[in-house]
Amino acid sequence: FDEYQQYATKPALEAIFKIALLGRYLCNKSKTILTSATPNKYLYEDIKLPKGKIDVKKITVDYTKYGEKKYKCEFRQFNPDKDTENFLMVVNSVKTSQNMCKSGWINYHTLFTKKDKEEKRELLNKTHGKESSIDDRKIPVVSTNIISTGIDISFKKVILCGLPMEETTQLAGRCN
C-alpha cells in the first residue's frame, strides 16, 4: 500500500484498509508493505484487527524525529508584501503557475520537456533540498501539484491556491 495513510484517515476508508490487510493475511500469508513519507501514528495505536491475526506491534516507526511541531494554517489571499521569500505556491493549473511566477522565482509544472523538468528538479534540490543552505531557500517556487510527490524539498511556507482538499495531503510535508 503506497501512501497508506490516505486509507486510514476516514472511518470508511479505514474499514476497507483493515479488511484488505486481514484478507491478504488470511489468503496467502504474504507480507504487506505499507509505504509513506507521511507518518500516521493513529494507525499504529488504534487499528483493531482480530487478535492473533496480524501483529501490528511488529511494525515500528520512530516518531521522535518528527517532533510535536504544530502547523499554522491561514486562509487568505496571496499577499506580495507579506509573502516574499522561502515559500512554495501550489496552484491548480499550468497557466496560473506561469502567470503567478515572478522574475527570479522557480516555476515547475507538467508542460516542461523531460529535460527541462530534470533541470528544474536539480535546481529545486539545490535550492530547497536537504543539503541546501538557508540562503538558497529564500527563492520562491510556483508549481502545479506535480511538486507534491517525488521531490524531497522544504519551505518555510506553503501557499495553496484553488486545490481540492484531497490534493493537499502530500503538500503538508513540503512545509519544513
N, C-alpha and C positions, 0 to 999 in steps of 0.2 A: 504494500500500500504506500504509494508515494504521496506525500502531503497528507498523511493520515489524519492530522489534526483537524482537517476540514470535515471529516466524518464524525468527529467526536465532540461537536460543539452544540448541536441542537438535538433534542431528545429523539426525534425520528431517525436522523442520520446515525446517531449513536447506537440506537437499537439495531439498525441494519449492519453497522460495523461489528457489533458484538456477535450477531448471528453469522456473519461472514467468517470471523475468527474461529468461532466454535465449529462451523461447518468444515473449514479447512482442517481443523484438528481431527474431527471425527471421521472424515472421508479418507484421509491418506497420511495422517500424522506428519505431514510436511511442515517444514519451518515456514513461518510467516515473518516477513521482514517489513518493519514499519520504518519508513524514511521521512524525514522532515528536517528543515532547518529551523522550524518554529517549535519551541518547547511546549509541551502540553502536560503539565503536572497533574491536572484534573483527571486525565485518562488513567494514569497510573494509580491514583489514590482511590478513585470511585468506581472503576469498572467492576461489575458484579457478574461474573460468569459462574456456572456450576462448579462447586468445589471439586478439586481433583482433576478437572478437565484441562485447564490452562493455568499455569503458574506465572502470573504477571510479576511476581517477585523476582523472577529471573531477568526481567527487563530492568536495566539500571541506567539511570540518567543522572548526571551531576548538574543540578540546577544552581549550585552556588556561584558558578561563573556568570550567570545571568543577573544575579543580584535581585534587589527588590525595587528597581527603578520604576518610577511612575511616569507615564506619558501624559503630556498635556495636549488636549485637543481643543483647537479653536475653530469655530465655524464663522468664517468671514471671507470677504473678497481679498484677492491678492493685492498687497499694498506695496508699490515700488519703493516707497520711502522706508518702510519697515523691513521688507524682505529684500535684502541687498546682497547677501553672500551666504555660502555654505548651505544651500537648500536644493532640494530636488522637487521640481514641479512636474507632476504626472497629469497629463491631460487626456481627453477622450478621443482625439483624432490627430492624424499626421498634420493636417492643415493648421489646427490650433497649435500644435507643437512648433511648427515653423513660424507662425505668426507671433507667438509669445516669446520666442527665443531672441535675446538681445545680443549685440556685438560683444564678443569676449566670453559668452556663455557656451556651454556644450549642448548640442542638440542631438538626440538619439531617437530613432524611430524605425519602423519596418521598411520604409521605402528606400533606404540607403542600399547601395550594392553590397554584396557579400564582403568585398574587400574593404569598403568604407565602414561597414559595421564592425569588422575586425579591428580596424584602426581606431574607431570610436571606443570599443571595449578596452583596448590597450590604454587609451588616453584616460578613460574612466578609472581603470585600475591604478594608473599612475597618480591621478589627482584625488581619488576618493577611496582607494583600496586600503587594505590593512597596512601596507608599507608606506603610504603617503604621509606627508607632513601636514601639520595643522594649517600652514600657509597655503599648501596646494588645495586643501579642501574648501577654500573660500570661493572657488569658481562655481557659480550656479549651473544647474543642469535642468533642461526641459526635455521631457520624453513622453512617449506614449507608454502604456502599461507593459510594453516589451521589457522594460527595465526591472519589472517586479521579480523575475526569476533568472537564474543563470549567471548572475553577476554579484559578487560579494563586495559591496560598497556601502559606505555610511555617510550620512549627512546629519547636520545639527537639526534640520527642519525638513519635513516632507509636506508638500502642499498638493492636495488632490483637487482636481478641477473637473467636475462633471462625470466622475466614475461611479458606476453602480457599486453598492456596498460589498457585494461578493467579490469584486475585483481588488479590494483593498487589503485582503488578508496578508499577502506576501509583503506589501509595501511597508508595514509597520517595522519589519526587520531592516529596512534601509535607514531608519532613524536612529543612528548610533547603536 
